[in-house]
Amino acid sequence: MTTSKSNAEYLFNKDTAAHIIYAEVRHFVAEEPLHGRTEEEVRTLTRAIAYRIDQDLHWADVDELIEMIKHLQAIAAGTDDEVRLNNERTIDNRAYLIGRYFPYLRSTIDGLVRHIKPRYELAA
């Protein structure tokens, strides 16, 4: 049987789980209602992510990730209070701020996936 006729195996590891968490939280932030999020919505998101990565998560950790991603998006958009941007765009500290805050986001996600054991799974 060729690979095209069978399901291909792939390695599910910490990096894959981290990408899933990041993508799901970014999607949640993009779809967040104007009135803000509720605790129940964050708990539902947490359960969905936990199911996808087969790892227990606490909703408060996911809520913290939501805040971090919203902060980074505000910096990228130039709407954060820390952004220094003039009309001519000659002064722009967004890259510096993103470089300063993104490692915190990455270390938080790494903390969530630290106990995931690599395994092979079938691709759908």
N, CA, C and O atoms as a GROMACS GRO file, in nm:
protein
  496
    1MET      N    1   0.084  -0.117   0.000
    1MET     CA    2   0.000   0.000   0.000
    1MET      C    3   0.089   0.123   0.000
    1MET      O    4   0.183   0.133   0.078
    2THR      N    5   0.058   0.215  -0.086
    2THR     CA    6   0.140   0.336  -0.096
    2THR      C    7   0.096   0.436   0.010
    2THR      O    8  -0.010   0.423   0.072
    3THR      N    9   0.179   0.537   0.027
    3THR     CA   10   0.150   0.639   0.126
    3THR      C   11   0.024   0.717   0.091
    3THR      O   12  -0.049   0.761   0.180
    4SER      N   13  -0.002   0.734  -0.037
    4SER     CA   14  -0.119   0.811  -0.077
    4SER      C   15  -0.249   0.738  -0.046
    4SER      O   16  -0.353   0.802  -0.030
    5LYS      N   17  -0.246   0.605  -0.036
    5LYS     CA   18  -0.366   0.528  -0.008
    5LYS      C   19  -0.384   0.501   0.141
    5LYS      O   20  -0.492   0.457   0.182
    6SER      N   21  -0.284   0.524   0.220
    6SER     CA   22  -0.296   0.500   0.363
    6SER      C   23  -0.275   0.630   0.438
    6SER      O   24  -0.227   0.729   0.383
    7ASN      N   25  -0.310   0.629   0.562
    7ASN     CA   26  -0.285   0.746   0.646
    7ASN      C   27  -0.137   0.752   0.679
    7ASN      O   28  -0.077   0.652   0.719
    8ALA      N   29  -0.078   0.867   0.662
    8ALA     CA   30   0.063   0.884   0.692
    8ALA      C   31   0.078   0.911   0.842
    8ALA      O   32  -0.006   0.977   0.903
    9GLU      N   33   0.183   0.860   0.900
    9GLU     CA   34   0.210   0.884   1.041
    9GLU      C   35   0.290   1.013   1.056
    9GLU      O   36   0.370   1.048   0.970
   10TYR      N   37   0.266   1.081   1.167
   10TYR     CA   38   0.346   1.199   1.198
   10TYR      C   39   0.377   1.198   1.346
   10TYR      O   40   0.308   1.134   1.425
   11LEU      N   41   0.480   1.270   1.383
   11LEU     CA   42   0.523   1.277   1.521
   11LEU      C   43   0.451   1.392   1.591
   11LEU      O   44   0.463   1.508   1.550
   12PHE      N   45   0.376   1.358   1.696
   12PHE     CA   46   0.313   1.459   1.779
   12PHE      C   47   0.404   1.482   1.899
   12PHE      O   48   0.430   1.390   1.977
   13ASN      N   49   0.454   1.605   1.911
   13ASN     CA   50   0.547   1.635   2.019
   13ASN      C   51   0.512   1.770   2.082
   13ASN      O   52   0.407   1.826   2.054
   14LYS      N   53   0.600   1.820   2.166
   14LYS     CA   54   0.576   1.946   2.236
   14LYS      C   55   0.559   2.062   2.140
   14LYS      O   56   0.476   2.150   2.162
   15ASP      N   57   0.638   2.064   2.032
   15ASP     CA   58   0.628   2.173   1.936
   15ASP      C   59   0.492   2.173   1.866
   15ASP      O   60   0.433   2.279   1.846
   16THR      N   61   0.445   2.056   1.830
   16THR     CA   62   0.313   2.046   1.767
   16THR      C   63   0.205   2.094   1.862
   16THR      O   64   0.116   2.169   1.822
   17ALA      N   65   0.213   2.053   1.986
   17ALA     CA   66   0.114   2.096   2.086
   17ALA      C   67   0.120   2.246   2.109
   17ALA      O   68   0.017   2.311   2.124
   18ALA      N   69   0.241   2.303   2.111
   18ALA     CA   70   0.256   2.448   2.129
   18ALA      C   71   0.194   2.524   2.013
   18ALA      O   72   0.130   2.627   2.033
   19HIS      N   73   0.212   2.472   1.890
   19HIS     CA   74   0.151   2.537   1.773
   19HIS      C   75  -0.002   2.531   1.780
   19HIS      O   76  -0.070   2.626   1.743
   20ILE      N   77  -0.054   2.419   1.827
   20ILE     CA   78  -0.199   2.405   1.839
   20ILE      C   79  -0.253   2.505   1.941
   20ILE      O   80  -0.354   2.572   1.916
   21ILE      N   81  -0.187   2.515   2.055
   21ILE     CA   82  -0.232   2.609   2.158
   21ILE      C   83  -0.228   2.752   2.105
   21ILE      O   84  -0.325   2.826   2.119
   22TYR      N   85  -0.118   2.790   2.043
   22TYR     CA   86  -0.103   2.926   1.991
   22TYR      C   87  -0.209   2.957   1.886
   22TYR      O   88  -0.269   3.065   1.888
   23ALA      N   89  -0.232   2.863   1.796
   23ALA     CA   90  -0.330   2.885   1.689
   23ALA      C   91  -0.472   2.895   1.746
   23ALA      O   92  -0.550   2.981   1.704
   24GLU      N   93  -0.506   2.809   1.840
   24GLU     CA   94  -0.641   2.810   1.897
   24GLU      C   95  -0.667   2.938   1.976
   24GLU      O   96  -0.775   2.996   1.966
   25VAL      N   97  -0.570   2.982   2.053
   25VAL     CA   98  -0.588   3.103   2.132
   25VAL      C   99  -0.595   3.225   2.041
   25VAL      O  100  -0.676   3.315   2.064
   26ARG      N  101  -0.512   3.230   1.938
   26ARG     CA  102  -0.518   3.343   1.843
   26ARG      C  103  -0.653   3.347   1.772
   26ARG      O  104  -0.708   3.454   1.750
   27HIS      N  105  -0.706   3.230   1.737
   27HIS     CA  106  -0.838   3.225   1.674
   27HIS      C  107  -0.946   3.274   1.771
   27HIS      O  108  -1.036   3.347   1.732
   28PHE      N  109  -0.936   3.234   1.896
   28PHE     CA  110  -1.031   3.278   1.997
   28PHE      C  111  -1.026   3.430   2.013
   28PHE      O  112  -1.130   3.495   2.022
   29VAL      N  113  -0.906   3.486   2.016
   29VAL     CA  114  -0.891   3.631   2.031
   29VAL      C  115  -0.951   3.703   1.910
   29VAL      O  116  -1.016   3.806   1.926
   30ALA      N  117  -0.931   3.648   1.792
   30ALA     CA  118  -0.985   3.711   1.671
   30ALA      C  119  -1.137   3.708   1.670
   30ALA      O  120  -1.200   3.799   1.616
   31GLU      N  121  -1.198   3.605   1.728
   31GLU     CA  122  -1.343   3.590   1.728
   31GLU      C  123  -1.408   3.640   1.856
   31GLU      O  124  -1.530   3.628   1.873
   32GLU      N  125  -1.329   3.696   1.947
   32GLU     CA  126  -1.383   3.739   2.077
   32GLU      C  127  -1.490   3.847   2.058
   32GLU      O  128  -1.469   3.941   1.982
   33PRO      N  129  -1.603   3.834   2.127
   33PRO     CA  130  -1.708   3.936   2.113
   33PRO      C  131  -1.665   4.071   2.170
   33PRO      O  132  -1.572   4.079   2.251
   34LEU      N  133  -1.733   4.175   2.128
   34LEU     CA  134  -1.699   4.309   2.172
   34LEU      C  135  -1.719   4.327   2.323
   34LEU      O  136  -1.647   4.405   2.386
   35HIS      N  137  -1.814   4.256   2.380
   35HIS     CA  138  -1.839   4.269   2.524
   35HIS      C  139  -1.732   4.202   2.608
   35HIS      O  140  -1.734   4.212   2.731
   36GLY      N  141  -1.639   4.134   2.544
   36GLY     CA  142  -1.533   4.064   2.617
   36GLY      C  143  -1.567   3.916   2.632
   36GLY      O  144  -1.672   3.870   2.588
   37ARG      N  145  -1.478   3.846   2.695
   37ARG     CA  146  -1.497   3.703   2.712
   37ARG      C  147  -1.552   3.674   2.852
   37ARG      O  148  -1.534   3.752   2.945
   38THR      N  149  -1.618   3.562   2.862
   38THR     CA  150  -1.665   3.518   2.993
   38THR      C  151  -1.577   3.403   3.040
   38THR      O  152  -1.504   3.342   2.962
   39GLU      N  153  -1.584   3.376   3.167
   39GLU     CA  154  -1.506   3.266   3.222
   39GLU      C  155  -1.548   3.134   3.159
   39GLU      O  156  -1.464   3.047   3.133
   40GLU      N  157  -1.676   3.118   3.134
   40GLU     CA  158  -1.725   2.994   3.074
   40GLU      C  159  -1.671   2.975   2.932
   40GLU      O  160  -1.641   2.862   2.892
   41GLU      N  161  -1.659   3.083   2.857
   41GLU     CA  162  -1.601   3.073   2.722
   41GLU      C  163  -1.454   3.032   2.729
   41GLU      O  164  -1.409   2.953   2.646
   42VAL      N  165  -1.382   3.084   2.824
   42VAL     CA  166  -1.241   3.047   2.840
   42VAL      C  167  -1.230   2.902   2.886
   42VAL      O  168  -1.141   2.830   2.841
   43ARG      N  169  -1.319   2.860   2.974
   43ARG     CA  170  -1.318   2.720   3.017
   43ARG      C  171  -1.349   2.626   2.900
   43ARG      O  172  -1.289   2.519   2.888
   44THR      N  173  -1.442   2.665   2.814
   44THR     CA  174  -1.475   2.584   2.697
   44THR      C  175  -1.355   2.576   2.602
   44THR      O  176  -1.324   2.469   2.550
   45LEU      N  177  -1.289   2.689   2.580
   45LEU     CA  178  -1.168   2.689   2.497
   45LEU      C  179  -1.061   2.599   2.558
   45LEU      O  180  -0.995   2.524   2.487
   46THR      N  181  -1.045   2.608   2.688
   46THR     CA  182  -0.944   2.526   2.756
   46THR      C  183  -0.973   2.378   2.740
   46THR      O  184  -0.882   2.299   2.714
   47ARG      N  185  -1.099   2.340   2.753
   47ARG     CA  186  -1.135   2.198   2.734
   47ARG      C  187  -1.109   2.154   2.591
   47ARG      O  188  -1.063   2.042   2.568
   48ALA      N  189  -1.138   2.241   2.494
   48ALA     CA  190  -1.114   2.206   2.353
   48ALA      C  191  -0.965   2.187   2.325
   48ALA      O  192  -0.926   2.092   2.257
   49ILE      N  193  -0.884   2.277   2.377
   49ILE     CA  194  -0.739   2.265   2.358
   49ILE      C  195  -0.686   2.142   2.429
   49ILE      O  196  -0.605   2.068   2.373
   50ALA      N  197  -0.731   2.120   2.551
   50ALA     CA  198  -0.684   2.004   2.628
   50ALA      C  199  -0.718   1.874   2.556
   50ALA      O  200  -0.639   1.780   2.557
   51TYR      N  201  -0.835   1.869   2.495
   51TYR     CA  202  -0.874   1.750   2.420
   51TYR      C  203  -0.782   1.730   2.299
   51TYR      O  204  -0.740   1.618   2.270
   52ARG      N  205  -0.751   1.840   2.229
   52ARG     CA  206  -0.668   1.829   2.108
   52ARG      C  207  -0.525   1.787   2.137
   52ARG      O  208  -0.464   1.715   2.059
   53ILE      N  209  -0.472   1.832   2.249
   53ILE     CA  210  -0.333   1.799   2.279
   53ILE      C  211  -0.320   1.686   2.381
   53ILE      O  212  -0.209   1.644   2.413
   54ASP      N  213  -0.432   1.637   2.432
   54ASP     CA  214  -0.434   1.527   2.528
   54ASP      C  215  -0.351   1.560   2.652
   54ASP      O  216  -0.266   1.482   2.695
   55GLN      N  217  -0.378   1.676   2.708
   55GLN     CA  218  -0.304   1.726   2.824
   55GLN      C  219  -0.399   1.810   2.908
   55GLN      O  220  -0.474   1.892   2.855
   56ASP      N  221  -0.396   1.791   3.039
   56ASP     CA  222  -0.478   1.873   3.127
   56ASP      C  223  -0.424   2.015   3.131
   56ASP      O  224  -0.303   2.037   3.142
   57LEU      N  225  -0.515   2.112   3.121
   57LEU     CA  226  -0.479   2.254   3.126
   57LEU      C  227  -0.571   2.323   3.226
   57LEU      O  228  -0.683   2.278   3.250
   58HIS      N  229  -0.523   2.432   3.282
   58HIS     CA  230  -0.606   2.512   3.371
   58HIS      C  231  -0.654   2.634   3.294
   58HIS      O  232  -0.577   2.695   3.219
   59TRP      N  233  -0.779   2.669   3.312
   59TRP     CA  234  -0.837   2.779   3.235
   59TRP      C  235  -0.768   2.912   3.262
   59TRP      O  236  -0.763   2.998   3.174
   60ALA      N  237  -0.714   2.932   3.383
   60ALA     CA  238  -0.646   3.057   3.414
   60ALA      C  239  -0.518   3.074   3.331
   60ALA      O  240  -0.482   3.185   3.294
   61ASP      N  241  -0.451   2.963   3.302
   61ASP     CA  242  -0.332   2.969   3.217
   61ASP      C  243  -0.370   3.011   3.075
   61ASP      O  244  -0.301   3.091   3.012
   62VAL      N  245  -0.479   2.956   3.026
   62VAL     CA  246  -0.526   2.993   2.891
   62VAL      C  247  -0.572   3.139   2.890
   62VAL      O  248  -0.550   3.209   2.792
   63ASP      N  249  -0.635   3.184   2.997
   63ASP     CA  250  -0.678   3.324   3.007
   63ASP      C  251  -0.557   3.417   3.004
   63ASP      O  252  -0.562   3.524   2.943
   64GLU      N  253  -0.449   3.376   3.069
   64GLU     CA  254  -0.325   3.455   3.066
   64GLU      C  255  -0.268   3.461   2.924
   64GLU      O  256  -0.220   3.566   2.881
   65LEU      N  257  -0.274   3.349   2.851
   65LEU     CA  258  -0.228   3.349   2.712
   65LEU      C  259  -0.313   3.442   2.626
   65LEU      O  260  -0.260   3.511   2.539
   66ILE      N  261  -0.442   3.445   2.650
   66ILE     CA  262  -0.530   3.535   2.576
   66ILE      C  263  -0.487   3.679   2.597
   66ILE      O  264  -0.477   3.756   2.502
   67GLU      N  265  -0.460   3.715   2.722
   67GLU     CA  266  -0.417   3.852   2.752
   67GLU      C  267  -0.284   3.885   2.685
   67GLU      O  268  -0.266   3.994   2.632
   68MET      N  269  -0.189   3.790   2.688
   68MET     CA  270  -0.059   3.812   2.626
   68MET      C  271  -0.073   3.834   2.475
   68MET      O  272  -0.011   3.924   2.418
   69ILE      N  273  -0.154   3.751   2.411
   69ILE     CA  274  -0.170   3.763   2.267
   69ILE      C  275  -0.242   3.893   2.231
   69ILE      O  276  -0.207   3.957   2.132
   70LYS      N  277  -0.341   3.932   2.310
   70LYS     CA  278  -0.408   4.060   2.285
   70LYS      C  279  -0.310   4.176   2.300
   70LYS      O  280  -0.315   4.272   2.223
   71HIS      N  281  -0.221   4.166   2.398
   71HIS     CA  282  -0.121   4.270   2.419
   71HIS      C  283  -0.025   4.277   2.301
   71HIS      O  284   0.007   4.386   2.253
   72LEU      N  285   0.022   4.163   2.254
   72LEU     CA  286   0.112   4.160   2.138
   72LEU      C  287   0.043   4.211   2.012
   72LEU      O  288   0.106   4.280   1.931
   73GLN      N  289  -0.084   4.180   1.995
   73GLN     CA  290  -0.157   4.229   1.878
   73GLN      C  291  -0.176   4.380   1.885
   73GLN      O  292  -0.170   4.449   1.783
   74ALA      N  293  -0.199   4.432   2.005
   74ALA     CA  294  -0.211   4.578   2.022
   74ALA      C  295  -0.079   4.647   1.990
   74ALA      O  296  -0.077   4.755   1.932
   75ILE      N  297   0.030   4.585   2.029
   75ILE     CA  298   0.162   4.641   1.996
   75ILE      C  299   0.182   4.641   1.845
   75ILE      O  300   0.226   4.741   1.788
   76ALA      N  301   0.152   4.529   1.780
   76ALA     CA  302   0.171   4.519   1.635
   76ALA      C  303   0.082   4.619   1.561
   76ALA      O  304   0.122   4.671   1.457
   77ALA      N  305  -0.036   4.645   1.614
   77ALA     CA  306  -0.127   4.741   1.550
   77ALA      C  307  -0.089   4.885   1.581
   77ALA      O  308  -0.136   4.978   1.515
   78GLY      N  309  -0.004   4.904   1.681
   78GLY     CA  310   0.038   5.039   1.718
   78GLY      C  311  -0.058   5.108   1.813
   78GLY      O  312  -0.051   5.229   1.830
   79THR      N  313  -0.148   5.033   1.876
   79THR     CA  314  -0.247   5.092   1.965
   79THR      C  315  -0.213   5.076   2.112
   79THR      O  316  -0.288   5.125   2.197
   80ASP      N  317  -0.106   5.010   2.145
   80ASP     CA  318  -0.067   4.992   2.285
   80ASP      C  319  -0.004   5.120   2.338
   80ASP      O  320   0.054   5.198   2.263
   81ASP      N  321  -0.015   5.141   2.469
   81ASP     CA  322   0.040   5.261   2.531
   81ASP      C  323   0.191   5.270   2.523
   81ASP      O  324   0.247   5.380   2.524
   82GLU      N  325   0.258   5.156   2.515
   82GLU     CA  326   0.403   5.155   2.512
   82GLU      C  327   0.463   5.187   2.374
   82GLU      O  328   0.582   5.216   2.363
   83VAL      N  329   0.381   5.182   2.271
   83VAL     CA  330   0.430   5.203   2.135
   83VAL      C  331   0.461   5.351   2.114
   83VAL      O  332   0.380   5.438   2.144
   84ARG      N  333   0.578   5.376   2.063
   84ARG     CA  334   0.620   5.512   2.025
   84ARG      C  335   0.630   5.515   1.874
   84ARG      O  336   0.719   5.454   1.815
   85LEU      N  337   0.539   5.587   1.812
   85LEU     CA  338   0.531   5.590   1.667
   85LEU      C  339   0.492   5.731   1.624
   85LEU      O  340   0.387   5.782   1.664
   86ASN      N  341   0.577   5.795   1.543
   86ASN     CA  342   0.542   5.929   1.496
   86ASN      C  343   0.474   5.922   1.360
   86ASN      O  344   0.467   5.815   1.299
   87ASN      N  345   0.423   6.034   1.313
   87ASN     CA  346   0.347   6.036   1.188
   87ASN      C  347   0.430   5.994   1.068
   87ASN      O  348   0.378   5.934   0.974
   88GLU      N  349   0.558   6.025   1.070
   88GLU     CA  350   0.645   5.989   0.957
   88GLU      C  351   0.694   5.845   0.966
   88GLU      O  352   0.759   5.795   0.874
   89ARG      N  353   0.663   5.779   1.076
   89ARG     CA  354   0.704   5.640   1.102
   89ARG      C  355   0.856   5.623   1.105
   89ARG      O  356   0.909   5.516   1.071
   90THR      N  357   0.926   5.728   1.146
   90THR     CA  358   1.070   5.717   1.160
   90THR      C  359   1.107   5.666   1.299
   90THR      O  360   1.213   5.608   1.318
   91ILE      N  361   1.020   5.689   1.395
   91ILE     CA  362   1.039   5.636   1.529
   91ILE      C  363   0.934   5.528   1.549
   91ILE      O  364   0.814   5.556   1.548
   92ASP      N  365   0.980   5.405   1.566
   92ASP     CA  366   0.889   5.292   1.578
   92ASP      C  367   0.955   5.187   1.666
   92ASP      O  368   1.054   5.126   1.627
   93ASN      N  369   0.900   5.165   1.784
   93ASN     CA  370   0.959   5.068   1.876
   93ASN      C  371   0.877   4.940   1.885
   93ASN      O  372   0.892   4.863   1.981
   94ARG      N  373   0.791   4.915   1.788
   94ARG     CA  374   0.707   4.794   1.792
   94ARG      C  375   0.790   4.667   1.785
   94ARG      O  376   0.762   4.572   1.858
   95ALA      N  377   0.890   4.662   1.701
   95ALA     CA  378   0.973   4.542   1.689
   95ALA      C  379   1.045   4.514   1.822
   95ALA      O  380   1.055   4.398   1.864
   96TYR      N  381   1.093   4.618   1.886
   96TYR     CA  382   1.159   4.602   2.016
   96TYR      C  383   1.061   4.546   2.119
   96TYR      O  384   1.095   4.455   2.195
   97LEU      N  385   0.939   4.601   2.123
   97LEU     CA  386   0.840   4.556   2.221
   97LEU      C  387   0.796   4.413   2.196
   97LEU      O  388   0.780   4.335   2.290
   98ILE      N  389   0.776   4.378   2.069
   98ILE     CA  390   0.738   4.241   2.037
   98ILE      C  391   0.851   4.146   2.075
   98ILE      O  392   0.826   4.039   2.129
   99GLY      N  393   0.974   4.185   2.047
   99GLY     CA  394   1.090   4.104   2.086
   99GLY      C  395   1.105   4.091   2.235
   99GLY      O  396   1.162   3.993   2.284
  100ARG      N  397   1.055   4.188   2.309
  100ARG     CA  398   1.063   4.183   2.454
  100ARG      C  399   0.952   4.097   2.515
  100ARG      O  400   0.976   4.027   2.614
  101TYR      N  401   0.831   4.100   2.458
  101TYR     CA  402   0.718   4.029   2.516
  101TYR      C  403   0.696   3.889   2.461
  101TYR      O  404   0.642   3.803   2.532
  102PHE      N  405   0.736   3.864   2.337
  102PHE     CA  406   0.712   3.733   2.278
  102PHE      C  407   0.780   3.618   2.353
  102PHE      O  408   0.721   3.511   2.365
  103PRO      N  409   0.902   3.635   2.405
  103PRO     CA  410   0.962   3.525   2.481
  103PRO      C  411   0.880   3.486   2.606
  103PRO      O  412   0.880   3.369   2.645
  104TYR      N  413   0.811   3.580   2.666
  104TYR     CA  414   0.725   3.547   2.779
  104TYR      C  415   0.608   3.460   2.734
  104TYR      O  416   0.571   3.364   2.802
  105LEU      N  417   0.552   3.494   2.620
  105LEU     CA  418   0.444   3.413   2.565
  105LEU      C  419   0.494   3.272   2.534
  105LEU      O  420   0.428   3.174   2.567
  106ARG      N  421   0.608   3.264   2.472
  106ARG     CA  422   0.665   3.134   2.436
  106ARG      C  423   0.696   3.050   2.559
  106ARG      O  424   0.671   2.930   2.560
  107SER      N  425   0.751   3.112   2.664
  107SER     CA  426   0.784   3.035   2.784
  107SER      C  427   0.658   2.991   2.856
  107SER      O  428   0.657   2.884   2.918
  108THR      N  429   0.551   3.068   2.850
  108THR     CA  430   0.424   3.027   2.910
  108THR      C  431   0.367   2.906   2.836
  108THR      O  432   0.320   2.811   2.899
  109ILE      N  433   0.371   2.910   2.703
  109ILE     CA  434   0.323   2.795   2.625
  109ILE      C  435   0.412   2.673   2.650
  109ILE      O  436   0.362   2.562   2.662
  110ASP      N  437   0.544   2.694   2.656
  110ASP     CA  438   0.635   2.583   2.684
  110ASP      C  439   0.606   2.520   2.820
  110ASP      O  440   0.619   2.399   2.837
  111GLY      N  441   0.568   2.602   2.917
  111GLY     CA  442   0.532   2.550   3.048
  111GLY      C  443   0.407   2.464   3.044
  111GLY      O  444   0.394   2.368   3.120
  112LEU      N  445   0.315   2.497   2.955
  112LEU     CA  446   0.191   2.419   2.943
  112LEU      C  447   0.215   2.283   2.878
  112LEU      O  448   0.143   2.188   2.906
  113VAL      N  449   0.314   2.274   2.791
  113VAL     CA  450   0.336   2.150   2.716
  113VAL      C  451   0.457   2.071   2.766
  113VAL      O  452   0.500   1.977   2.700
  114ARG      N  453   0.511   2.107   2.880
  114ARG     CA  454   0.635   2.044   2.925
  114ARG      C  455   0.622   1.894   2.954
  114ARG      O  456   0.723   1.823   2.950
  115HIS      N  457   0.502   1.845   2.984
  115HIS     CA  458   0.486   1.704   3.018
  115HIS      C  459   0.437   1.618   2.902
  115HIS      O  460   0.409   1.499   2.921
  116ILE      N  461   0.426   1.675   2.784
  116ILE     CA  462   0.379   1.598   2.669
  116ILE      C  463   0.490   1.506   2.620
  116ILE      O  464   0.604   1.548   2.601
  117LYS      N  465   0.454   1.382   2.601
  117LYS     CA  466   0.550   1.282   2.554
  117LYS      C  467   0.531   1.264   2.403
  117LYS      O  468   0.418   1.251   2.355
  118PRO      N  469   0.641   1.264   2.328
  118PRO     CA  470   0.629   1.246   2.182
  118PRO      C  471   0.566   1.110   2.148
  118PRO      O  472   0.593   1.009   2.213
  119ARG      N  473   0.482   1.111   2.046
  119ARG     CA  474   0.420   0.987   2.002
  119ARG      C  475   0.384   1.002   1.855
  119ARG      O  476   0.369   1.112   1.804
  120TYR      N  477   0.372   0.888   1.788
  120TYR     CA  478   0.332   0.889   1.648
  120TYR      C  479   0.180   0.874   1.641
  120TYR      O  480   0.120   0.796   1.714
  121GLU      N  481   0.120   0.952   1.551
  121GLU     CA  482  -0.023   0.946   1.529
  121GLU      C  483  -0.051   0.939   1.380
  121GLU      O  484   0.036   0.969   1.298
  122LEU      N  485  -0.170   0.900   1.347
  122LEU     CA  486  -0.209   0.895   1.208
  122LEU      C  487  -0.267   1.028   1.166
  122LEU      O  488  -0.348   1.088   1.237
  123ALA      N  489  -0.226   1.073   1.050
  123ALA     CA  490  -0.281   1.198   0.995
  123ALA      C  491  -0.419   1.167   0.938
  123ALA      O  492  -0.443   1.059   0.885
  124ALA      N  493  -0.506   1.261   0.950
  124ALA     CA  494  -0.644   1.239   0.901
  124ALA      C  495  -0.649   1.245   0.750
  124ALA      O  496  -0.756   1.229   0.691
   0.00000   0.00000   0.00000
